[in-house]
Amino acid sequence: MNEFKDLAQLRRSHRKFTSQEIDSDDVKLILRAALMAPTSKGQRAWQFVVVDNKMDLEKLSDAKDMGGSFLKDAPLCIVVLGDPLQNDCWIEDGSIAAISMQYQAEDLGLGSCWVQMRGRGLSDGTSADEVIRGILDIPGNLSVLCVIAIGHKADERKPQNEDKLKWENVHINKF
């Protein structure tokens, strides 16, 4: 396991993956990280749909006009869902679970990329949420936050550059 400071520096978004499948034990560890993520009032009200069916991955890649086309080439993705009526912090809780999955994937040597779906859609006015709900038979009470693409990296990304950290955006005690 990497030290977290190194993991944070190494984790970059990857949109290109090899065709190699992801080991089921690795998928379980990634989901474990999500299920252990902190939530508001300990509700753990999120839901996750693991998708490895190529046809469904291709359909998901068309759920919004821009920024999701690479999903069709990912060996696996995880759809992050929440129920806005059950949990007023569903967006925050889902976000914490999503990034937890991404750090676990990085620790396993896998690449990942967050694909924003909430508030996105197609030019005809159809929401990405509606498209994804139809593809995966998601109940009407759940809303889609994002899709996390996961796979073996087909490209290399340089670690975050410490010299480019925006320390000027950090304020102590007062703005």
N, C-alpha and C positions, 0 to 999 in steps of 0.2 A: 504494500500500500504506500502511496505517495504521502508526503506531508501535505497538509491542506494548503499551505502557502504556495507550494509548487503546483498542486492540482489547480488552484485558482488561476495561476499564471498560464498553465498549459491548456486549459479548457478553452477551445475556440469552436465556433460554429463550422460544421462540415456539411456540405451539400452534395458531395460526391462520395459514393460508396462503391465498394467492390460487390460482386454478386454473392460473396460468401455468406451463408446463413449465420445467424447468431446462435450460439450455444444456449440451450434451454436453461442451464444453470445461471448463465449470465443474465438472461431475461428475468429470471426469478430474483436475482440480486438487485436488478434495476427497479423492479416492482416493489421489492422489500424496502428500498430507499424511499420510494414514494409513500408507502404505507406507514413508514416511521416518521414522515415529515410532520412538523408541528402544525396544529390547526387551531383556529379560534375556538375557545371553550372545549377543546379536546373532542370536537364533533366528528372529525374524520369522515366528513360527509361527501367527499369527492368520490368519483367513479372513474375507472380507467378501462378503455377498450384497446386490447392488443390486436393489431392487424398485421398479418404476414401474408395474406392472400393477394397475389400480384394484381388480380383484376380489381379488387377493392382499393389497393394502393394507387392504381392508375386513376380510378374514379375520384379518390380523395385529392389527387394532385390537381384536379379540375374544380375543386370546391370554391375557389375564389379566382379572380382575374389575374392577380400577380403574386409572385413570391412563393408558390407552392408546387410548381411543376416538377421539382426535383424529387418529390415524394414517390413518384412512380418508379424511381430507380433505387429507393431504399429497400433493404430486405425486411424492414420492420418499422412500424410506427406505433405510438401509444397516444390515443386520444384522451385528453383530460377534460372531464365533465364535472359540473356541479349543479345543484338545485337552488336557484336564487330564492325560492320561497322557504326553503328549509334553513338556509344559511346565508345571512347577509354579507359574509366574508368569503363567499365561494370563489371569487376571483383571486383574492390574496392566498387562500388556502391551496387552490389549484396551482398557483404560480410557485409557491414554495415546494410543492410536490414535484412540479415539472423540473425545476432547477436541481432538486435533489436527484432526480433520475439522470439529469445531464452530467452532474458531477460523478455519479456512480458509473455511468457509461465511460467517462473519461478515465476513471481509475482502472477500469477493465481494459483500457486501450482502444475503446470504441469511440467513434465520432457520433455527434448528435447535432440537431438543429431544431430550434423552436420555430414552429410555423404558426403565426398568429391567425386565429380564425374568428374570435369574438369581434364583432363589429365590422367584419369583412364580408365580401360577397362577390356576386357577378354583376356585370353592367346592366343586366335586365332587372335588377333589384332583388333577385333571390339571394338570401343570406347564406353564407357558408354554413352556418348552423343548420339551416333547413336542408341543404344538400347533404351534409354529413349524417344528419338524422335519418334521411331516407336510405342512404347507403348501408348504414350499420344497424338499422332498426332501433334507434335510441328512443326511449320513452319521451313524451312531450314535456314532462316536468324538468328534464335535464337540459342544460345549455352547454355548448362546446366552448371551451376557453382556447385551447390550442391543440396542435398535433406535434408530438416530438418524434422526429425522424431519427432512427438509430441504425448504425451499420459499421462495418469495418471501413476505415478511412481509405479513400482512393487518392487522397492528396495529403500533402504535409502543410501545416500552417506553423508559422513562427510563434513562439510564446508571446504573451502580452509584453510590450515594451515598458519596463518600469519608468523609463525617462519620460513617457507620455502620459503618466497618471496625472489627473487633474486635481492635485492637492489643493489648488485654489478654490475648489468647490466644497471644501470641508471647512466648517465654521465651528468654533469652540465657544460655548455658552451663549453667544448671540450672533446674529447674522452680521 
